[in-house]
Amino acid sequence: MTKEEFFVDMTCEGCSGAVTRVLNKLGGVQFEIDLPNKSVVIESQHRVELLLETLLKTGKDAAYRGPK
């Protein structure tokens, strides 16, 4: 599995909770959320495009930062 880092414009625990919910629905992922740095590191077999699309379902701005 590869680790990919994403920027997600999270400002509170509710935001990180939304990220947790959408990633858990996707399944097959392990992830770490760094709220102060607005960073999510995801370990999975899924394509980067699918992971970014999933993060955008939170309604927050998100962008791919690169491999971790």
Biopython code that builds the backbone (N, CA, C, O; Angstrom):
import numpy as np
from Bio.PDB.StructureBuilder import StructureBuilder

atoms = [
    (1, "MET", "N", (0.844, -1.185, 0.000)),
    (1, "MET", "CA", (0.000, 0.000, 0.000)),
    (1, "MET", "C", (0.888, 1.246, 0.000)),
    (1, "MET", "O", (1.978, 1.260, 0.571)),
    (2, "THR", "N", (0.387, 2.277, -0.653)),
    (2, "THR", "CA", (1.145, 3.517, -0.728)),
    (2, "THR", "C", (0.534, 4.560, 0.195)),
    (2, "THR", "O", (-0.655, 4.509, 0.510)),
    (3, "LYS", "N", (1.362, 5.504, 0.623)),
    (3, "LYS", "CA", (0.902, 6.611, 1.458)),
    (3, "LYS", "C", (0.894, 7.874, 0.616)),
    (3, "LYS", "O", (1.884, 8.211, -0.034)),
    (4, "GLU", "N", (-0.232, 8.566, 0.636)),
    (4, "GLU", "CA", (-0.395, 9.801, -0.120)),
    (4, "GLU", "C", (-0.832, 10.899, 0.836)),
    (4, "GLU", "O", (-1.625, 10.657, 1.746)),
    (5, "GLU", "N", (-0.312, 12.113, 0.627)),
    (5, "GLU", "CA", (-0.670, 13.240, 1.491)),
    (5, "GLU", "C", (-1.567, 14.210, 0.732)),
    (5, "GLU", "O", (-1.334, 14.525, -0.434)),
    (6, "PHE", "N", (-2.596, 14.671, 1.428)),
    (6, "PHE", "CA", (-3.558, 15.609, 0.860)),
    (6, "PHE", "C", (-3.721, 16.811, 1.774)),
    (6, "PHE", "O", (-3.635, 16.689, 2.996)),
    (7, "PHE", "N", (-3.958, 17.976, 1.177)),
    (7, "PHE", "CA", (-4.394, 19.163, 1.905)),
    (7, "PHE", "C", (-5.908, 19.115, 1.947)),
    (7, "PHE", "O", (-6.553, 18.881, 0.925)),
    (8, "VAL", "N", (-6.481, 19.335, 3.128)),
    (8, "VAL", "CA", (-7.932, 19.488, 3.261)),
    (8, "VAL", "C", (-8.169, 20.689, 4.164)),
    (8, "VAL", "O", (-7.613, 20.759, 5.260)),
    (9, "ASP", "N", (-8.983, 21.629, 3.715)),
    (9, "ASP", "CA", (-9.211, 22.876, 4.447)),
    (9, "ASP", "C", (-10.107, 22.639, 5.661)),
    (9, "ASP", "O", (-11.285, 22.998, 5.661)),
    (10, "MET", "N", (-9.526, 22.026, 6.697)),
    (10, "MET", "CA", (-10.255, 21.707, 7.935)),
    (10, "MET", "C", (-9.967, 22.778, 8.978)),
    (10, "MET", "O", (-8.824, 23.202, 9.152)),
    (11, "THR", "N", (-11.014, 23.208, 9.667)),
    (11, "THR", "CA", (-10.846, 24.240, 10.686)),
    (11, "THR", "C", (-11.267, 23.782, 12.084)),
    (11, "THR", "O", (-10.997, 24.465, 13.071)),
    (12, "CYS", "N", (-11.934, 22.615, 12.165)),
    (12, "CYS", "CA", (-12.435, 22.190, 13.479)),
    (12, "CYS", "C", (-12.586, 20.673, 13.528)),
    (12, "CYS", "O", (-12.359, 19.983, 12.534)),
    (13, "GLU", "N", (-12.966, 20.170, 14.684)),
    (13, "GLU", "CA", (-13.179, 18.731, 14.858)),
    (13, "GLU", "C", (-14.309, 18.214, 13.972)),
    (13, "GLU", "O", (-14.283, 17.065, 13.532)),
    (14, "GLY", "N", (-15.298, 19.066, 13.711)),
    (14, "GLY", "CA", (-16.384, 18.668, 12.820)),
    (14, "GLY", "C", (-15.870, 18.384, 11.414)),
    (14, "GLY", "O", (-16.315, 17.447, 10.751)),
    (15, "CYS", "N", (-14.929, 19.209, 10.975)),
    (15, "CYS", "CA", (-14.321, 19.018, 9.650)),
    (15, "CYS", "C", (-13.562, 17.699, 9.595)),
    (15, "CYS", "O", (-13.708, 16.932, 8.644)),
    (16, "SER", "N", (-12.755, 17.438, 10.613)),
    (16, "SER", "CA", (-11.994, 16.187, 10.621)),
    (16, "SER", "C", (-12.934, 14.988, 10.756)),
    (16, "SER", "O", (-12.638, 13.908, 10.247)),
    (17, "GLY", "N", (-14.053, 15.174, 11.433)),
    (17, "GLY", "CA", (-15.056, 14.114, 11.535)),
    (17, "GLY", "C", (-15.671, 13.794, 10.187)),
    (17, "GLY", "O", (-15.936, 12.632, 9.880)),
    (18, "ALA", "N", (-15.901, 14.834, 9.371)),
    (18, "ALA", "CA", (-16.438, 14.628, 8.024)),
    (18, "ALA", "C", (-15.449, 13.847, 7.170)),
    (18, "ALA", "O", (-15.843, 12.965, 6.408)),
    (19, "VAL", "N", (-14.163, 14.172, 7.298)),
    (19, "VAL", "CA", (-13.120, 13.455, 6.562)),
    (19, "VAL", "C", (-13.105, 11.986, 7.001)),
    (19, "VAL", "O", (-13.021, 11.087, 6.164)),
    (20, "THR", "N", (-13.183, 11.750, 8.290)),
    (20, "THR", "CA", (-13.203, 10.386, 8.818)),
    (20, "THR", "C", (-14.385, 9.603, 8.258)),
    (20, "THR", "O", (-14.233, 8.448, 7.861)),
    (21, "ARG", "N", (-15.563, 10.226, 8.225)),
    (21, "ARG", "CA", (-16.766, 9.539, 7.735)),
    (21, "ARG", "C", (-16.634, 9.134, 6.266)),
    (21, "ARG", "O", (-16.931, 7.992, 5.913)),
    (22, "VAL", "N", (-16.190, 10.062, 5.401)),
    (22, "VAL", "CA", (-16.125, 9.723, 3.969)),
    (22, "VAL", "C", (-15.045, 8.679, 3.695)),
    (22, "VAL", "O", (-15.230, 7.817, 2.836)),
    (23, "LEU", "N", (-13.923, 8.743, 4.409)),
    (23, "LEU", "CA", (-12.864, 7.757, 4.188)),
    (23, "LEU", "C", (-13.270, 6.385, 4.707)),
    (23, "LEU", "O", (-12.934, 5.373, 4.092)),
    (24, "ASN", "N", (-13.984, 6.331, 5.826)),
    (24, "ASN", "CA", (-14.450, 5.043, 6.344)),
    (24, "ASN", "C", (-15.466, 4.411, 5.405)),
    (24, "ASN", "O", (-15.502, 3.188, 5.270)),
    (25, "LYS", "N", (-16.296, 5.228, 4.753)),
    (25, "LYS", "CA", (-17.259, 4.699, 3.787)),
    (25, "LYS", "C", (-16.543, 4.106, 2.576)),
    (25, "LYS", "O", (-17.000, 3.118, 2.001)),
    (26, "LEU", "N", (-15.423, 4.711, 2.192)),
    (26, "LEU", "CA", (-14.653, 4.224, 1.046)),
    (26, "LEU", "C", (-14.096, 2.833, 1.332)),
    (26, "LEU", "O", (-14.116, 1.964, 0.460)),
    (27, "GLY", "N", (-13.605, 2.621, 2.537)),
    (27, "GLY", "CA", (-13.090, 1.321, 2.945)),
    (27, "GLY", "C", (-11.701, 1.040, 2.395)),
    (27, "GLY", "O", (-11.282, 1.623, 1.395)),
    (28, "GLY", "N", (-11.002, 0.145, 3.059)),
    (28, "GLY", "CA", (-9.680, -0.266, 2.618)),
    (28, "GLY", "C", (-8.617, 0.807, 2.769)),
    (28, "GLY", "O", (-7.617, 0.806, 2.051)),
    (29, "VAL", "N", (-8.836, 1.724, 3.706)),
    (29, "VAL", "CA", (-7.878, 2.808, 3.908)),
    (29, "VAL", "C", (-7.484, 2.913, 5.379)),
    (29, "VAL", "O", (-8.270, 2.614, 6.278)),
    (30, "GLN", "N", (-6.257, 3.342, 5.592)),
    (30, "GLN", "CA", (-5.794, 3.752, 6.914)),
    (30, "GLN", "C", (-5.363, 5.192, 6.734)),
    (30, "GLN", "O", (-4.760, 5.538, 5.718)),
    (31, "PHE", "N", (-5.666, 6.036, 7.709)),
    (31, "PHE", "CA", (-5.342, 7.449, 7.520)),
    (31, "PHE", "C", (-5.039, 8.133, 8.838)),
    (31, "PHE", "O", (-5.461, 7.692, 9.907)),
    (32, "GLU", "N", (-4.292, 9.227, 8.730)),
    (32, "GLU", "CA", (-3.972, 10.079, 9.867)),
    (32, "GLU", "C", (-4.375, 11.495, 9.498)),
    (32, "GLU", "O", (-4.053, 11.979, 8.413)),
    (33, "ILE", "N", (-5.080, 12.156, 10.405)),
    (33, "ILE", "CA", (-5.512, 13.535, 10.185)),
    (33, "ILE", "C", (-4.688, 14.452, 11.073)),
    (33, "ILE", "O", (-4.600, 14.243, 12.283)),
    (34, "ASP", "N", (-4.088, 15.465, 10.472)),
    (34, "ASP", "CA", (-3.324, 16.486, 11.195)),
    (34, "ASP", "C", (-4.091, 17.799, 11.035)),
    (34, "ASP", "O", (-3.860, 18.560, 10.095)),
    (35, "LEU", "N", (-4.998, 18.043, 11.963)),
    (35, "LEU", "CA", (-5.888, 19.207, 11.873)),
    (35, "LEU", "C", (-5.136, 20.537, 11.829)),
    (35, "LEU", "O", (-5.447, 21.361, 10.969)),
    (36, "PRO", "N", (-4.158, 20.793, 12.712)),
    (36, "PRO", "CA", (-3.466, 22.090, 12.675)),
    (36, "PRO", "C", (-2.782, 22.372, 11.332)),
    (36, "PRO", "O", (-2.730, 23.520, 10.892)),
    (37, "ASN", "N", (-2.262, 21.332, 10.685)),
    (37, "ASN", "CA", (-1.579, 21.514, 9.401)),
    (37, "ASN", "C", (-2.481, 21.259, 8.201)),
    (37, "ASN", "O", (-2.030, 21.304, 7.056)),
    (38, "LYS", "N", (-3.763, 20.990, 8.468)),
    (38, "LYS", "CA", (-4.753, 20.740, 7.408)),
    (38, "LYS", "C", (-4.264, 19.650, 6.452)),
    (38, "LYS", "O", (-4.334, 19.786, 5.231)),
    (39, "SER", "N", (-3.771, 18.577, 7.047)),
    (39, "SER", "CA", (-3.171, 17.489, 6.270)),
    (39, "SER", "C", (-3.845, 16.160, 6.591)),
    (39, "SER", "O", (-4.200, 15.882, 7.737)),
    (40, "VAL", "N", (-4.013, 15.338, 5.541)),
    (40, "VAL", "CA", (-4.515, 13.977, 5.706)),
    (40, "VAL", "C", (-3.564, 13.064, 4.952)),
    (40, "VAL", "O", (-3.356, 13.235, 3.750)),
    (41, "VAL", "N", (-2.981, 12.090, 5.654)),
    (41, "VAL", "CA", (-2.115, 11.100, 5.020)),
    (41, "VAL", "C", (-2.914, 9.800, 4.964)),
    (41, "VAL", "O", (-3.365, 9.280, 5.984)),
    (42, "ILE", "N", (-3.074, 9.294, 3.745)),
    (42, "ILE", "CA", (-3.906, 8.107, 3.521)),
    (42, "ILE", "C", (-3.034, 6.975, 2.987)),
    (42, "ILE", "O", (-2.257, 7.156, 2.049)),
    (43, "GLU", "N", (-3.179, 5.806, 3.603)),
    (43, "GLU", "CA", (-2.498, 4.607, 3.123)),
    (43, "GLU", "C", (-3.559, 3.685, 2.542)),
    (43, "GLU", "O", (-4.458, 3.233, 3.251)),
    (44, "SER", "N", (-3.447, 3.408, 1.237)),
    (44, "SER", "CA", (-4.448, 2.554, 0.594)),
    (44, "SER", "C", (-3.945, 2.070, -0.754)),
    (44, "SER", "O", (-2.873, 2.459, -1.217)),
    (45, "GLN", "N", (-4.744, 1.214, -1.370)),
    (45, "GLN", "CA", (-4.470, 0.723, -2.718)),
    (45, "GLN", "C", (-5.254, 1.534, -3.755)),
    (45, "GLN", "O", (-5.090, 1.324, -4.957)),
    (46, "HIS", "N", (-6.102, 2.456, -3.297)),
    (46, "HIS", "CA", (-6.940, 3.242, -4.211)),
    (46, "HIS", "C", (-6.106, 4.264, -4.990)),
    (46, "HIS", "O", (-5.056, 4.712, -4.527)),
    (47, "ARG", "N", (-6.591, 4.619, -6.171)),
    (47, "ARG", "CA", (-5.948, 5.648, -6.985)),
    (47, "ARG", "C", (-6.060, 7.011, -6.305)),
    (47, "ARG", "O", (-7.022, 7.278, -5.586)),
    (48, "VAL", "N", (-5.072, 7.865, -6.538)),
    (48, "VAL", "CA", (-5.052, 9.214, -5.968)),
    (48, "VAL", "C", (-6.310, 9.978, -6.372)),
    (48, "VAL", "O", (-6.879, 10.706, -5.559)),
    (49, "GLU", "N", (-6.745, 9.818, -7.616)),
    (49, "GLU", "CA", (-7.934, 10.535, -8.106)),
    (49, "GLU", "C", (-9.178, 10.161, -7.292)),
    (49, "GLU", "O", (-9.991, 11.025, -6.962)),
    (50, "LEU", "N", (-9.319, 8.884, -6.973)),
    (50, "LEU", "CA", (-10.467, 8.441, -6.188)),
    (50, "LEU", "C", (-10.392, 8.981, -4.760)),
    (50, "LEU", "O", (-11.406, 9.382, -4.191)),
    (51, "LEU", "N", (-9.202, 8.989, -4.192)),
    (51, "LEU", "CA", (-9.040, 9.510, -2.832)),
    (51, "LEU", "C", (-9.382, 10.998, -2.783)),
    (51, "LEU", "O", (-10.067, 11.452, -1.866)),
    (52, "LEU", "N", (-8.904, 11.754, -3.770)),
    (52, "LEU", "CA", (-9.189, 13.190, -3.805)),
    (52, "LEU", "C", (-10.680, 13.433, -4.014)),
    (52, "LEU", "O", (-11.266, 14.302, -3.367)),
    (53, "GLU", "N", (-11.287, 12.675, -4.906)),
    (53, "GLU", "CA", (-12.731, 12.794, -5.154)),
    (53, "GLU", "C", (-13.509, 12.522, -3.864)),
    (53, "GLU", "O", (-14.487, 13.206, -3.563)),
    (54, "THR", "N", (-13.066, 11.525, -3.113)),
    (54, "THR", "CA", (-13.719, 11.176, -1.848)),
    (54, "THR", "C", (-13.578, 12.314, -0.834)),
    (54, "THR", "O", (-14.546, 12.664, -0.159)),
    (55, "LEU", "N", (-12.388, 12.890, -0.725)),
    (55, "LEU", "CA", (-12.174, 13.997, 0.212)),
    (55, "LEU", "C", (-13.011, 15.214, -0.166)),
    (55, "LEU", "O", (-13.479, 15.938, 0.714)),
    (56, "LEU", "N", (-13.204, 15.447, -1.451)),
    (56, "LEU", "CA", (-14.001, 16.597, -1.900)),
    (56, "LEU", "C", (-15.477, 16.437, -1.531)),
    (56, "LEU", "O", (-16.211, 17.425, -1.497)),
    (57, "LYS", "N", (-15.922, 15.208, -1.253)),
    (57, "LYS", "CA", (-17.312, 14.974, -0.839)),
    (57, "LYS", "C", (-17.618, 15.616, 0.507)),
    (57, "LYS", "O", (-18.786, 15.758, 0.870)),
    (58, "THR", "N", (-16.589, 16.007, 1.253)),
    (58, "THR", "CA", (-16.815, 16.690, 2.533)),
    (58, "THR", "C", (-17.292, 18.115, 2.323)),
    (58, "THR", "O", (-17.796, 18.741, 3.256)),
    (59, "GLY", "N", (-17.142, 18.640, 1.107)),
    (59, "GLY", "CA", (-17.494, 20.033, 0.841)),
    (59, "GLY", "C", (-16.361, 20.992, 1.139)),
    (59, "GLY", "O", (-16.513, 22.205, 0.998)),
    (60, "LYS", "N", (-15.233, 20.455, 1.547)),
    (60, "LYS", "CA", (-14.046, 21.283, 1.854)),
    (60, "LYS", "C", (-13.117, 21.306, 0.644)),
    (60, "LYS", "O", (-13.120, 20.383, -0.171)),
    (61, "ASP", "N", (-12.318, 22.377, 0.534)),
    (61, "ASP", "CA", (-11.286, 22.410, -0.480)),
    (61, "ASP", "C", (-10.275, 21.324, -0.158)),
    (61, "ASP", "O", (-9.919, 21.121, 1.003)),
    (62, "ALA", "N", (-9.816, 20.629, -1.183)),
    (62, "ALA", "CA", (-8.818, 19.572, -0.987)),
    (62, "ALA", "C", (-7.889, 19.537, -2.186)),
    (62, "ALA", "O", (-8.289, 19.863, -3.303)),
    (63, "ALA", "N", (-6.649, 19.139, -1.949)),
    (63, "ALA", "CA", (-5.662, 19.039, -3.030)),
    (63, "ALA", "C", (-4.647, 17.958, -2.683)),
    (63, "ALA", "O", (-4.366, 17.692, -1.515)),
    (64, "TYR", "N", (-4.114, 17.354, -3.715)),
    (64, "TYR", "CA", (-3.092, 16.326, -3.547)),
    (64, "TYR", "C", (-1.740, 16.990, -3.315)),
    (64, "TYR", "O", (-1.328, 17.847, -4.097)),
    (65, "ARG", "N", (-1.052, 16.601, -2.253)),
    (65, "ARG", "CA", (0.277, 17.180, -1.960)),
    (65, "ARG", "C", (1.403, 16.295, -2.487)),
    (65, "ARG", "O", (2.469, 16.805, -2.832)),
    (66, "GLY", "N", (1.193, 14.994, -2.555)),
    (66, "GLY", "CA", (2.220, 14.104, -3.078)),
    (66, "GLY", "C", (2.391, 12.873, -2.207)),
    (66, "GLY", "O", (1.740, 12.731, -1.171)),
    (67, "PRO", "N", (3.284, 11.979, -2.645)),
    (67, "PRO", "CA", (3.529, 10.762, -1.856)),
    (67, "PRO", "C", (4.202, 11.100, -0.542)),
    (67, "PRO", "O", (4.944, 12.077, -0.444)),
    (68, "LYS", "N", (3.942, 10.298, 0.448)),
    (68, "LYS", "CA", (4.500, 10.522, 1.789)),
    (68, "LYS", "C", (5.601, 9.535, 2.050)),
    (68, "LYS", "O", (6.204, 9.552, 3.124)),
]
sb = StructureBuilder()
sb.init_structure("model")
sb.init_model(0)
sb.init_chain("A")
sb.init_seg("    ")
for serial, (resi, resn, name, xyz) in enumerate(atoms, 1):
    if name == "N":
        sb.init_residue(resn, " ", resi, " ")
    sb.init_atom(name, np.array(xyz, "f"), 0.0, 1.0, " ", f" {name:<3s}", serial, name[0])
structure = sb.get_structure()
